[in-house]
Amino acid sequence: MRAVVIDQFGGLEVLKQQTIPVPEATHEDVLVRVGAVGINPVDWKTRIGEGVASQITGFPFVLGWDVAGTIVAKGRRVTRFEVGDRVMGMVNFPSGGGGCAEYVLTRDTNVAAIGDSISFRDAAAVPLAALTAWQALFDTAHLQSGKRVLVHAAAGGVGHLAVQLAKWKGAFVIGTASERNHQFARSLGCDEVYRYDGDVPPWTRIDDVDVVLDTIGGGTRERSLKVLGRGGMLVTLLTGDSKAGLNAPTRVKKILVKPNERELEQIAQLMNEGALQVHTTAVSGLRNVTEAHSLSESRHVRGKIVVTL
Ligand SMILES: NC(=O)c1ccc[n+]([C@@H]2O[C@H](COP(=O)([O-])OP(=O)(O)OC[C@H]3O[C@@H](n4cnc5c(N)ncnc54)[C@H](OP(=O)(O)O)[C@@H]3O)[C@@H](O)[C@H]2O)c1
């Protein structure tokens, strides 16, 4: 099968197309023919030796953790799925990857069925970002109806799904985004949107927030602590950046997304119902994984980047 592999950490030039063996499904594994692979910041961060680079098991390594496709083979212990089922999943995170290929092998618990009306392009964009938003807002911050939540980078991959999940829960949602994304953020459900790059910084205009979802880190995280109300919590996704703002441990939680079968099924259900919608920019073909990395690295993508196969 064709795959995009890296043999070392480095710039875009280390991404190479190669032919490698198709893995074999045994035990609890399913083999998925990849219809689309979602590219997340963790792809390029790991490519340059950051992200989850310390957890990968060696080279050659196939990046790509978000996939959607069709099950083409399964291990003998797999009872939840049949060959031919359409699925999406965050596969083999963090140590394995393997999504930037024609086929990927993964535990059956890493994937969930998707309805026929959901395209592979949309489905591949969702698992990692939606699980992250879910685990930050619901598992960590226990966001409840009527609470006030601030979502930084509300137009980004995690942010645009987090806004919708928070609205679904009944929260009052405040977002930050550059001005060109304000209408988009409102269309997702933001009740208020603030420029993060304007003359008046958002933390001078927002107060009494119950939950901050920090997708930025550094000074943004430190200053965002000022907008928290009594008992408020900031959940940060930046696990490897500076220590700024991390000196208030009871109010700050750091998370790394984990696979979760039950949550992924609920996310798939929300997509099937149309309650969670994903915005994607797509490039076509594994040869364009390089372009997808480059776009993600720009840090100004609206929604998600997907490579369709
Ligand atoms: N810990 C975990 O488990 C975990 C999981 C997922 C992601 N992450 C991390 O979380 C971060 C966000 O991930 P993502 O997938 O959402 O990234 P992304 O899609 O690349 O984020 C892009 C968005 O960020 C916005 N943005 C850029 N600088 C900003 C700023 N200073 N303030 C507010 N918004 C800003 C851009 O909006 P404009 O174009 O409007 O400027 C753009 O829409 C990344 O660093 C990623 O590695 C961690």
The ligand as an SDF file (V2000), in Angstrom:
LIG
                    3D

 48 52  0  0  0  0  0  0  0  0999 V2000
   -3.6970   18.2410   24.6600 N   0  0  0  0  0  0  0  0  0  0  0  0
   -4.4300   17.6700   23.7040 C   0  0  0  0  0  0  0  0  0  0  0  0
   -4.9160   16.5460   23.8520 O   0  0  0  0  0  0  0  0  0  0  0  0
   -4.6680   18.4210   22.4130 C   0  0  0  0  0  0  0  0  0  0  0  0
   -5.6490   17.9630   21.5260 C   0  0  0  0  0  0  0  0  0  0  0  0
   -5.9190   18.7200   20.3770 C   0  0  0  0  0  0  0  0  0  0  0  0
   -5.1930   19.8910   20.1230 C   0  0  0  0  0  0  0  0  0  0  0  0
   -4.2230   20.2730   20.9880 N   0  0  0  0  0  0  0  0  0  0  0  0
   -3.4660   21.5200   20.7660 C   0  0  0  0  0  0  0  0  0  0  0  0
   -4.3920   22.5940   20.8790 O   0  0  0  0  0  0  0  0  0  0  0  0
   -4.0350   23.6450   20.0000 C   0  0  0  0  0  0  0  0  0  0  0  0
   -5.2530   23.9740   19.1260 C   0  0  0  0  0  0  0  0  0  0  0  0
   -5.5240   22.8590   18.2940 O   0  0  0  0  0  0  0  0  0  0  0  0
   -6.4580   23.0660   17.0110 P   0  0  0  0  0  0  0  0  0  0  0  0
   -6.5200   21.7690   16.3020 O   0  0  0  0  0  0  0  0  0  0  0  0
   -7.7140   23.7380   17.4070 O   0  0  0  0  0  0  0  0  0  0  0  0
   -5.5350   24.0940   16.1890 O   0  0  0  0  0  0  0  0  0  0  0  0
   -5.8310   24.8510   14.8460 P   0  0  0  0  0  0  0  0  0  0  0  0
   -7.0490   24.3220   14.2010 O   0  0  0  0  0  0  0  0  0  0  0  0
   -4.5710   24.8440   14.0690 O   0  0  0  0  0  0  0  0  0  0  0  0
   -6.1130   26.3540   15.3370 O   0  0  0  0  0  0  0  0  0  0  0  0
   -6.2340   27.3010   14.3370 C   0  0  0  0  0  0  0  0  0  0  0  0
   -7.0540   28.4600   14.8630 C   0  0  0  0  0  0  0  0  0  0  0  0
   -6.3420   29.1480   15.8790 O   0  0  0  0  0  0  0  0  0  0  0  0
   -6.7450   30.4970   15.8340 C   0  0  0  0  0  0  0  0  0  0  0  0
   -5.7390   31.3080   16.5180 N   0  0  0  0  0  0  0  0  0  0  0  0
   -4.4250   31.4170   16.1870 C   0  0  0  0  0  0  0  0  0  0  0  0
   -3.8080   32.1980   17.1120 N   0  0  0  0  0  0  0  0  0  0  0  0
   -4.7620   32.5790   18.0170 C   0  0  0  0  0  0  0  0  0  0  0  0
   -4.7630   33.3740   19.2090 C   0  0  0  0  0  0  0  0  0  0  0  0
   -3.6350   33.9440   19.6500 N   0  0  0  0  0  0  0  0  0  0  0  0
   -5.9190   33.5190   19.9120 N   0  0  0  0  0  0  0  0  0  0  0  0
   -7.0560   32.9460   19.4800 C   0  0  0  0  0  0  0  0  0  0  0  0
   -7.1300   32.1920   18.3540 N   0  0  0  0  0  0  0  0  0  0  0  0
   -5.9910   32.0100   17.6380 C   0  0  0  0  0  0  0  0  0  0  0  0
   -6.9250   30.7750   14.3640 C   0  0  0  0  0  0  0  0  0  0  0  0
   -7.9470   31.7200   14.2510 O   0  0  0  0  0  0  0  0  0  0  0  0
   -7.8050   32.9970   13.3280 P   0  0  0  0  0  0  0  0  0  0  0  0
   -7.5310   32.4730   11.9310 O   0  0  0  0  0  0  0  0  0  0  0  0
   -9.1210   33.6480   13.5170 O   0  0  0  0  0  0  0  0  0  0  0  0
   -6.6260   33.7710   13.8230 O   0  0  0  0  0  0  0  0  0  0  0  0
   -7.3810   29.4320   13.7830 C   0  0  0  0  0  0  0  0  0  0  0  0
   -8.7710   29.3950   13.5530 O   0  0  0  0  0  0  0  0  0  0  0  0
   -2.8210   23.1470   19.1890 C   0  0  0  0  0  0  0  0  0  0  0  0
   -1.6600   23.6560   19.7880 O   0  0  0  0  0  0  0  0  0  0  0  0
   -2.8800   21.6310   19.3650 C   0  0  0  0  0  0  0  0  0  0  0  0
   -1.6150   21.0110   19.2610 O   0  0  0  0  0  0  0  0  0  0  0  0
   -3.9420   19.5660   22.1220 C   0  0  0  0  0  0  0  0  0  0  0  0
  1  2  1  0
  2  3  2  0
  2  4  1  0
  4  5  1  0
  4 48  2  0
  5  6  2  0
  6  7  1  0
  7  8  2  0
  8  9  1  0
  8 48  1  0
  9 10  1  0
  9 46  1  0
 10 11  1  0
 11 12  1  0
 11 44  1  0
 12 13  1  0
 13 14  1  0
 14 15  2  0
 14 16  1  0
 14 17  1  0
 17 18  1  0
 18 19  2  0
 18 20  1  0
 18 21  1  0
 21 22  1  0
 22 23  1  0
 23 24  1  0
 23 42  1  0
 24 25  1  0
 25 26  1  0
 25 36  1  0
 26 27  1  0
 26 35  1  0
 27 28  2  0
 28 29  1  0
 29 30  1  0
 29 35  2  0
 30 31  1  0
 30 32  2  0
 32 33  1  0
 33 34  2  0
 34 35  1  0
 36 37  1  0
 36 42  1  0
 37 38  1  0
 38 39  2  0
 38 40  1  0
 38 41  1  0
 42 43  1  0
 44 45  1  0
 44 46  1  0
 46 47  1  0
M  CHG  2   8   1  16  -1
M  END
$$$$
